[in-house]
Amino acid sequence: MKILIIRYKKPCGVPEGGEKASELNHTVLCRIAGKENVDTYYIHDEAHHRSLGEYLQGVVYMPLGYYFGLTPKRVGEIVHLARTYDVVFVDRSVFGIIAKRLKETGYKGRVVCFFHNVEKIYFSAKYSSRINPMRWLVVPCADRNDRWSCHYADRTIALSRRDDDELARNYGRHADQLIPIAFVDRYQRESYTTEYTSAKPLCMFLGAHFPANVEGIEWFVKNVLPRVDIRMQIVGKGMEKLRGAEWMRDDIEVLSNVPDLEPLFEAADIMVLPIFKGSGMKVKTCESMMYGKNIIGTPEAWSGYELDYAKAGACCFTADEFIAAIKNFCDHPRPRFNTYSRQIFTDQYSADCMVDKFRSVLIK
């Protein structure tokens, strides 16, 4: 079985959450078919910055359903290339136009579309301002491609039951398989720290500079941080942009574009994930469980994960709930390494758990 994967970005630098999920997909497909039978077509090379001409070209083609980086010519190249492959794995449903063109031109193999989110919902959150002109270009394009992915793909994959219900409600098709966010386990150790959380715990927020993340951390800094005695750390790609925000405090450590997160995960007492908007599943939650962290997050941060929130940390929505959960850690220290979080990861959200699920959508 030969597989062609259509990916958004060629890995370069510090990956964002979606690209970490794409890397997992690539890894599992290579396990199933063998590395020698898996090739990748990248829509973007991050090392190459778009010129003004390329950007304007993207704007012109977007109303026709071509998300940034795609053009009729490039889709034609992909269709031609696909003839020698048994499976075309479209790694983002925002490229549903590829599935459409493959089927319209008589491609005989299997087209699989992976939904990282319901893209219409994701981009509506990303471009939340109704006066932002990009909202009126990108959201309809994402909506159209989600629809094409549902209509033309032979098999579709969604992350969670919530996304599956949204796809059925909006486009009339349930996913053929639910495959949650997962990671290749990079944190296998003979032993883990037995240290307890500090009375003044180090709380870490992890996430790229993205509207839902920025809104969530701003809310936390304004409504929770003044009422708890903690050390605060914000970590994520592009987060240096927060240093000039009027609501930012001098005692908050901001780290951006960190190449190795492991020491930061190990040092943190608690992961705080105040996310209120979005679609799909939060990659940061899965990664935090892999490192065996205590996690205090909103229902959105926990969406798609099946576990006992109280054992992993807490599920909170209001400021008072966050404050109570954090104060409980301050008053009652517990192991910094949460064995329950780690066990849930290894049992349910590691790459090893996903191989059979991926195989079921690849093999007829």
Phi, psi and omega in degrees: 000123177255133185238133172250120179260130175260111182246156183287307186230142169285130184305132180199121179075210183277117183284148173275176186304313182298323180288331174295321177293321178297322179295322176297316178303314180299316181299314183292320178296324176293324177297322184284313187260346186093137184304324183292346182253010181238122176240156183234135173250117181264129176288325181229147167248112186298336179291342180255115181276136181297134174282168177300321179297318179294321179296314180294325177298319178298319179297320181294318186276342185300319179298343178269359177102009180261105179293158185316127180104336179264145173220165175305322180296315182291323176296321176299321177298318180295316179300318179294316181296325186294342185302333184264010182241147179280329183226134167250118182257104180274109192284349175220134182291347177291351173255032180300337179298334177292316177300319180300310182293323178301313183288324179292334181262009172085022177302131187265347181279193181259130177257123179243128178247129180255121180266105174291331178207176156276105195298329177301317180289318181300310184285334174296324177285322181294318179249068189286334181287126182286350177265358178283118182297334180295330179301319186279351172265310191282315185299313176298324178296316178297317179300315181296318181289323173302317181296315179296322178300316179293323186280322190256336182290143175288323178223141176236149180235130173241160183280324190213167177297324179300312179295321179300317179295321178295320179296317179295320182292320185271328189231002173074020179217129171279152176294150178281338179208141172258121179231106186288170174304139179212166178225148163294129186291107180257010187232041176278124183226157173294322178210158180239163183303144176251009180293151179263159177296151181283156175294334171243083192292149172274115181253128183244132169256131180241129177167149179286166178287092185222142188311313182296324177291315181297316179298319181294315182288326175298315178302317181295315181296322182281324192251338183247311187305321180295344186249010177226154180256089182223167167259136187242135180225129177247125186230130176167158181299126178080002185288352175299340179295342181282343187299333180265002182293144183294336182268353182289143180254150182293334183273006176265126178274127179245123180237128184238144175056048180280123184288331182228109184275345188305312179299327179290317176300316183295325183281334184289138174278319186218139167268127175249125186233078180275076181251130185243347182231155172146185178219174180067208177237153182273118181298323182299330179291314180297316180296322178296321177294322178303322180273007176066048184262153165284131188231125172246112185220166176281168173305327178293319179296328181267356186303129179093346181265136181249108182190174176271106185302321183297326179285328179277337182160266177190153173248117186229148177241318183265164177300318180299322179293318176298315181299315181297318181294317180292317179297328177297321175294319180298319184278334184227079180305146180219170183305135177295326176269114183270105184295330179293313178303314181297319181292320176299319177299308185294328182278331190232337191230022174265161182302325182300331182283347189258350187301311182295326179293317177295318180301326183294334180265350181268327188257129182285000000 
